[in-house]
Amino acid sequence: MVEKVPMTANGFAALEVELKERQTVHRPRIIEQIAEARSHGDLSENAEYHAAKEEQSHNEGRISEIEDKLARADIIDISKLSGDTIKFGATVTLIDEDTEKKTVWQIVGEPEADAKNGRISITSPLARALIGKSKGTSVEVIAPGGSKAYEIAKVEWR
């Protein structure tokens, strides 16, 4: 059975853009670098050639990874979601019970998670602790850095 990869429409579109860029910009540039390095002669001690081949391997691996995720994508339209219970796509405002610091996280699919921009993966310890909870609830998260307690201040769908 093929396991679906949940993601938002924005996450899907971002992966499509990255795939196109890797196929139409990076791939031809790397092929050109390999050809240029080959023209310098002996490949066994040609650092430019080996670096370009390594970059090519990385790029092709990422292309395969993106194609796989797009093929298994389960696009969830957040605009059609609502309610007070936290699930995929929810934007949650949390208050750290120790520091009173407020943070806002949107729960998204793994391919589009970006902590710097307030998006956490559905598989992260924090998201797993939040799923099924609602506003006003306290939740304890056991993360690699230790245990943290949060109060759920708001659940939004945007």
C-alpha positions, 0 to 999 in steps of 0.5 A, a space after each residue: 500500500 502506498 502511503 499518502 503524504 499530507 500537504 497543503 496546496 501551497 506545499 504542493 505548489 512549492 515542491 512543483 516549483 523546486 522540481 522544475 528549477 532542479 530539472 530546468 536550471 540546476 541539471 543543465 548547469 551541472 551537465 555543463 560543469 561536468 563537460 567543462 571539467 572533463 575537457 581538462 583531461 585526467 579525471 582521476 585527479 580532477 577535483 572540479 569533475 568529482 565535485 560536479 558529479 557529486 552535485 549531480 548525484 545530490 540534485 538527481 536524488 532530490 529530484 527523485 525525492 520530490 517526484 515521489 512526494 508529489 506522486 503520493 501527495 494528499 492535498 488538504 484544502 485548509 480553507 474547508 477546515 474548521 472547528 476547535 479541535 486541532 488537526 492537520 492545517 490548524 494554526 495554533 497559538 501557544 503560551 509557554 507555561 514557564 516563560 509566558 512566551 507566545 508562539 504561533 505554529 501551523 501544522 503542515 506536511 513533512 515536505 513543507 515544514 519550516 520552523 523558521 517560518 512557523 510551520 511544523 511537521 505533523 510528525 513532530 513531537 509538538 504537533 503529535 502532542 497538539 492533535 486532537 486538543 482544543 483551546 484552553 487545554 494544557 499540553 506537555 511536549 516531550 521533545 529532544 530538548 526536554 519536557 515543555 508545557 504549553 497552554 493552547 490559546 487559539 486555534 485558527 484555520 487560515 
